[in-house]
Amino acid sequence: MNRVLVTGAAGKLGRYAMKELAEHGYSIVATDNRPYGEGRRYGHFVQADLGQLGEVYGLVAGVDAILHLAAVPNPINYTPERIFSNNIMSTYHVMEAASKLGINKVVAGSSESAFGFCWAKTPFAPDYFPVDEQHPLLPQESYGLSKVVGELIGDMFNRREGMDVLSLRYSMIVAPEEYRHFINRFNETANHHRIMWSYIDIRDAAEASRLALEASDTGSVQLNVTADDVLSSTPTEELLRRHYPQVTDIREQFVGTQALVSNRAARQLLNWEPRYSWKSAVETH
């Protein structure tokens, strides 16, 4: 496998993922629904609409694997029906074209929002901590729902075609230049209550994406891709006491600022570990 289609190439993670792949010797076909001249820096760029299955066939032909990152990235800027339709149909089209053209590996960008906590109209707490991949998925809006259905699409193509589909549930993705924005908010713990102070450095997210492409015989799996620590200097046990006293099913003792969302499965399956933390950004400011 050396030729990879990257969808959503002009997006935040897409740019870092292409750099990661290029640095490891991959040939890249990049696509987005908007012009992106920088995409040619790493390979061949094609502007395309993933909502059109015929265009997707043209993109997929000749590649060995797909990193599918194209999506409306939150439930804020578009109507619910547009978010759902865009995210679901693009995912279905990518996997349908891949299945017909003999491509057996798709890594798809899912989200921690699939759990439902972040954007819930009626806030609710996790059933237990740490939150792992087996926690129920309970979204209350179209973005989180689109991620759940996207994962189910992957399951279906695995059943039907034996396709390996790795759905990566990225936490809030933070680029190095964005840490300054968060530094003064780290101790305002309520700011990140709804996301359980969960985040992932964009460089670690890009590396996990590459390693997922390289993983073999995985079937269809969902993996949390999150940092080892919470986005707060307050010890995790204290965060639980303050903000989640109603959660009594605590399945391990949290040390220091250990993350409340588990990345254990991604570590084991991908032989990956996060290398970056917000703490290093604080130390340089």
C-alpha positions as CSV (number, residue, x, y, z in Angstrom):
1,M,0.0,0.0,0.0
2,N,1.6,3.2,-1.1
3,R,-1.0,5.4,-2.8
4,V,-3.6,6.9,-0.5
5,L,-6.7,9.0,-1.2
6,V,-7.1,11.7,1.4
7,T,-10.6,13.3,1.5
8,G,-11.1,16.6,3.3
9,A,-7.5,17.6,2.3
10,A,-8.1,21.3,2.9
11,G,-9.4,20.7,6.4
12,K,-7.6,21.1,9.6
13,L,-6.5,17.5,10.1
14,G,-6.3,16.8,6.4
15,R,-3.3,19.1,6.0
16,Y,-1.4,17.5,8.8
17,A,-2.3,14.0,7.7
18,M,-1.0,14.6,4.2
19,K,2.3,15.9,5.7
20,E,2.5,12.8,7.9
21,L,1.9,10.5,5.0
22,A,4.3,12.2,2.7
23,E,7.0,12.1,5.3
24,H,6.6,8.3,5.4
25,G,6.9,7.8,1.7
26,Y,3.2,7.6,0.6
27,S,1.9,8.8,-2.7
28,I,-1.2,11.0,-2.1
29,V,-4.3,11.8,-4.1
30,A,-5.9,14.7,-2.3
31,T,-9.4,15.9,-2.6
32,D,-11.8,18.6,-1.2
33,N,-14.9,20.4,-2.3
34,R,-13.0,23.7,-2.5
35,P,-9.8,24.7,-4.2
36,Y,-6.7,23.9,-2.3
37,G,-3.4,24.7,-4.0
38,E,-1.4,23.5,-1.1
39,G,-2.7,20.0,-1.8
40,R,-0.5,19.7,-4.8
41,R,2.5,20.1,-2.5
42,Y,2.1,16.5,-1.3
43,G,0.7,14.9,-4.5
44,H,-2.1,15.1,-7.0
45,F,-5.1,17.3,-6.0
46,V,-8.6,17.0,-7.4
47,Q,-11.5,19.2,-6.5
48,A,-14.6,17.0,-6.2
49,D,-18.0,16.5,-4.7
50,L,-18.2,13.4,-2.6
51,G,-22.0,13.6,-2.8
52,Q,-21.7,12.5,-6.4
53,L,-21.0,8.8,-6.5
54,G,-19.6,9.0,-10.1
55,E,-17.0,11.5,-9.0
56,V,-16.0,9.4,-6.1
57,Y,-15.4,6.4,-8.4
58,G,-13.0,8.6,-10.4
59,L,-11.1,9.6,-7.2
60,V,-10.9,6.1,-5.8
61,A,-9.7,4.4,-9.0
62,G,-6.0,3.5,-8.7
63,V,-5.5,4.1,-5.0
64,D,-4.6,1.4,-2.4
65,A,-6.4,2.8,0.6
66,I,-8.5,5.8,1.7
67,L,-8.2,8.2,4.6
68,H,-11.7,9.7,4.7
69,L,-11.6,13.0,6.7
70,A,-14.1,15.0,4.7
71,A,-17.1,16.1,6.8
72,V,-19.0,19.0,8.2
73,P,-16.9,19.1,11.4
74,N,-19.5,20.3,14.0
75,P,-23.2,21.0,14.4
76,I,-22.9,24.8,14.4
77,N,-22.5,26.3,10.9
78,Y,-25.1,24.4,8.8
79,T,-28.6,23.1,9.1
80,P,-29.0,19.7,10.8
81,E,-30.3,18.0,7.6
82,R,-27.3,19.3,5.6
83,I,-24.8,18.1,8.2
84,F,-26.4,14.7,8.3
85,S,-26.8,14.3,4.6
86,N,-23.3,15.5,3.8
87,N,-21.5,13.4,6.3
88,I,-23.5,10.2,5.7
89,M,-23.6,10.2,1.9
90,S,-19.9,11.1,1.5
91,T,-19.0,8.2,3.8
92,Y,-21.3,5.8,2.1
93,H,-20.1,6.8,-1.4
94,V,-16.4,6.4,-0.4
95,M,-16.9,2.9,0.9
96,E,-19.2,1.9,-1.9
97,A,-16.7,2.9,-4.5
98,A,-13.9,1.3,-2.5
99,S,-15.8,-2.0,-2.3
100,K,-16.5,-2.1,-6.1
101,L,-12.9,-1.2,-7.0
102,G,-11.3,-3.8,-4.7
103,I,-9.9,-1.4,-2.0
104,N,-9.9,-3.2,1.3
105,K,-8.8,-0.4,3.7
106,V,-10.6,2.7,4.7
107,V,-9.8,4.8,7.7
108,A,-12.7,7.2,8.5
109,G,-12.8,10.2,10.7
110,S,-15.4,9.7,13.4
111,S,-15.6,11.8,16.6
112,E,-15.9,11.7,20.3
113,S,-19.2,13.5,19.6
114,A,-20.6,10.0,18.8
115,F,-21.0,9.5,22.5
116,G,-23.4,12.4,22.6
117,F,-22.1,14.4,25.6
118,C,-20.7,17.4,23.9
119,W,-23.6,18.8,22.0
120,A,-26.5,17.3,24.0
121,K,-29.6,19.5,24.2
122,T,-30.3,17.8,27.5
123,P,-26.9,17.3,29.2
124,F,-26.2,13.9,30.7
125,A,-23.3,12.2,32.3
126,P,-21.3,9.1,31.2
127,D,-22.4,5.8,32.6
128,Y,-18.9,5.2,33.8
129,F,-15.3,6.4,33.7
130,P,-13.0,6.1,31.9
131,V,-15.2,6.3,28.8
132,D,-14.1,3.5,26.4
133,E,-15.3,2.4,23.0
134,Q,-18.0,0.2,24.6
135,H,-19.8,3.1,26.2
136,P,-23.4,3.6,24.7
137,L,-23.6,6.1,21.9
138,L,-26.4,8.5,22.7
139,P,-26.2,11.7,20.5
140,Q,-29.1,14.2,20.5
141,E,-28.2,16.1,17.3
142,S,-27.4,15.4,13.7
143,Y,-23.6,15.7,13.9
144,G,-23.1,13.1,16.5
145,L,-25.7,11.0,14.9
146,S,-23.9,11.2,11.5
147,K,-20.8,9.9,13.2
148,V,-22.6,6.9,14.7
149,V,-24.2,6.1,11.4
150,G,-20.9,6.5,9.6
151,E,-19.4,3.8,11.9
152,L,-22.4,1.5,11.2
153,I,-21.7,2.0,7.5
154,G,-18.2,0.7,8.1
155,D,-19.6,-2.3,9.9
156,M,-21.8,-3.1,7.0
157,F,-19.1,-3.0,4.4
158,N,-17.0,-5.2,6.6
159,R,-19.8,-7.7,6.8
160,R,-20.5,-7.5,3.1
161,E,-17.0,-7.2,1.7
162,G,-14.6,-8.1,4.5
163,M,-13.3,-4.5,4.2
164,D,-11.1,-3.2,7.1
165,V,-12.6,0.0,8.3
166,L,-11.1,1.9,11.2
167,S,-13.3,4.6,12.6
168,L,-11.2,7.0,14.6
169,R,-13.1,8.9,17.3
170,Y,-10.9,12.0,17.5
171,S,-11.3,14.2,20.6
172,M,-11.1,18.0,20.1
173,I,-8.2,18.4,17.8
174,V,-5.7,21.1,18.8
175,A,-3.0,22.5,16.6
176,P,0.3,23.8,18.1
177,E,-0.6,27.5,17.4
178,E,-3.9,27.1,19.1
179,Y,-2.6,26.2,22.6
180,R,-2.0,29.8,23.4
181,H,-5.8,30.3,23.0
182,F,-6.4,27.6,25.6
183,I,-3.7,28.4,28.1
184,N,-5.7,31.0,30.1
185,R,-8.7,28.7,30.2
186,F,-7.2,25.5,31.4
187,N,-8.1,26.1,35.1
188,E,-11.6,27.3,34.2
189,T,-12.7,23.6,34.3
190,A,-16.3,24.2,33.5
191,N,-15.3,25.3,30.0
192,H,-14.4,21.8,29.1
193,H,-16.9,19.9,31.3
194,R,-19.1,18.8,28.3
195,I,-16.1,17.3,26.5
196,M,-14.6,15.8,29.7
197,W,-11.5,18.0,29.2
198,S,-10.6,15.7,26.3
199,Y,-8.4,16.7,23.4
200,I,-5.8,15.4,21.0
201,D,-2.8,17.2,19.5
202,I,-3.2,17.4,15.7
203,R,0.3,15.8,15.2
204,D,-0.7,12.8,17.3
205,A,-4.0,12.6,15.4
206,A,-2.2,12.6,12.1
207,E,0.2,9.9,13.3
208,A,-2.7,7.7,14.5
209,S,-4.4,8.1,11.1
210,R,-1.3,6.9,9.3
211,L,-0.8,3.9,11.7
212,A,-4.5,3.0,11.2
213,L,-3.8,2.8,7.5
214,E,-0.9,0.5,8.2
215,A,-2.8,-1.8,10.6
216,S,-3.8,-5.1,9.0
217,D,-6.7,-7.6,9.4
218,T,-8.6,-5.3,11.8
219,G,-12.1,-5.8,10.6
220,S,-14.4,-2.9,11.4
221,V,-13.3,-1.2,14.7
222,Q,-13.9,2.1,16.5
223,L,-11.0,3.7,18.4
224,N,-10.8,6.7,20.7
225,V,-8.0,8.9,19.7
226,T,-7.3,11.2,22.6
227,A,-4.4,12.5,24.7
228,D,-3.2,10.8,27.9
229,D,-4.1,13.8,30.0
230,V,-7.1,16.1,30.6
231,L,-7.1,19.7,29.4
232,S,-6.8,21.0,32.9
233,S,-4.2,21.4,35.6
234,T,-6.8,20.2,38.2
235,P,-6.2,16.6,39.2
236,T,-8.7,14.2,37.5
237,E,-10.1,12.8,40.7
238,E,-10.9,16.4,41.8
239,L,-12.6,17.1,38.4
240,L,-14.8,14.0,39.0
241,R,-15.8,15.1,42.5
242,R,-16.7,18.6,41.3
243,H,-18.5,17.9,38.1
244,Y,-19.5,14.3,38.0
245,P,-20.5,13.3,41.6
246,Q,-23.4,11.3,40.2
247,V,-21.1,8.9,38.4
248,T,-20.4,6.1,40.8
249,D,-19.0,3.5,38.4
250,I,-15.4,4.5,38.4
251,R,-13.4,1.6,36.9
252,E,-9.9,2.7,37.7
253,Q,-7.9,5.0,39.9
254,F,-6.9,8.2,38.1
255,V,-3.4,9.4,38.6
256,G,-2.6,13.1,38.4
257,T,-4.3,14.6,35.3
258,Q,-5.0,11.3,33.6
259,A,-7.5,11.4,30.8
260,L,-11.2,10.5,31.4
261,V,-11.5,9.1,27.9
262,S,-9.6,5.9,27.4
263,N,-7.1,5.6,24.4
264,R,-6.0,2.1,25.5
265,A,-7.5,0.3,22.5
266,A,-5.8,2.6,20.0
267,R,-2.5,2.2,21.8
268,Q,-2.8,-1.6,21.6
269,L,-4.1,-2.0,18.0
270,L,-2.1,0.7,16.3
271,N,1.1,0.5,18.5
272,W,0.5,4.3,18.9
273,E,0.9,6.6,21.8
274,P,0.3,10.4,22.1
275,R,3.6,12.4,22.2
276,Y,2.3,15.9,22.8
277,S,0.5,17.5,25.7
278,W,-0.8,21.0,26.4
279,K,1.6,21.1,29.3
280,S,4.6,21.5,26.9
281,A,2.9,24.6,25.4
282,V,2.4,26.1,28.8
283,E,6.1,25.6,29.6
284,T,7.1,27.6,26.5
285,H,4.9,30.6,27.4
